[in-house]
Amino acid sequence: MSLSMNTRDKRRRISLLAAAIAFVALFITVIAGNQSLGFGRSISGIDQKALLVMAGTIFISQALAKLVAERALKRRADQLKSKEHQGG
C-alpha cells in the first residue's frame, strides 16, 4: 500500500508540474501577443484567453487535489499514531 501511495503522490506532482508549465506557456503567449501558439494556425485573442483560463483552472484544481491528498495522508498517519499510543 505504501508503494501505491508513493506512486500516486508522484503522479500528482507530475500532473501539477505539467499544468503549471501549460499555464505559464499560455500566459507568456498571451502576454507576447503571439497569435499562432506555435501550431502554424492563428488563434484569436479571445480563444487564447479562454485557453489560459482553462489551463489556470486545471492548475488550481491539481494543486487543491494535491493539498487534499496530503492532508488526508497526514490525518490518517495521525490516527494510526494515536491508536498505537492507546493500544500499546
N, C-alpha and C positions, 0 to 999 in steps of 0.2 A: 504494500500500500504506500509505503514511503517513496518508492521509486516512481509510482504513478503520480503522486502529488508533486514530486520534483519535476517530472516531465510536464505536468500541467502548468507549473509555475514558469518553466522555460518557454512554453508556448505562449503564455500570457505576455511575457516580456518581449518576445519576438513580435507578436501582433501589435503590442503597444508601440514598439520601435518603428514598425512598418507604417502604422497610422500616423505617427509623428513625422516621419520622413515624407509621407504623401502630403500632409498638411503644410509642411514647410515648403515643399516644392511648389505646390499650388499657390501658396501665399506669395512666394518670390515671383512666380509667373504673373500673378495679378498685379503686383506692385510694379513690375517691369513693363507691364502693358503688352506682353508678348501674346499675340492672338493665336499662334499656331500650336502651342503646347507641345511642340516637338513631334507632332504626328503628321505634319505636312498639310493638314487641313486647318482652315481658320475656324475659330470658335468665338462666339460673341462674348462680350464682357459680362452680360447677364448670366450666360451659361457658366462662364468661369467662376463667377461669384457663387453660383449655385453649387458647383463642384467644391469650392472652397468651404462652403457651409457644411456640405455632406462630409468632407474629409475631417473638418473640425468636430462634427458630431460623432463620427466614428472614433476619433482620437479620445474625446471626452468619455464616451461610453466604455472604451477599452480601459482607460485609466480608472474609472469608477469600478469596473468589474475586477480589476486587479486589487484595488483597495478593499473591496468587499471580501474577496477571497483571502487576502492576508489577515483581515480582522477575524474571519471565521476560523482560520487555522490557529490564530493566536488564542481565540476563545476556547477552541477545542483543546489546545495544549494546556491552558489554564484549568479547564475542567478535569483533565486527566491528572494533573498535579494535585489538585485538591482532593480527588478521590484516593490517590496514593497516600496522602497525608492522613486522611480519615481512616483508611483501611489498615494502614501499616503502623 
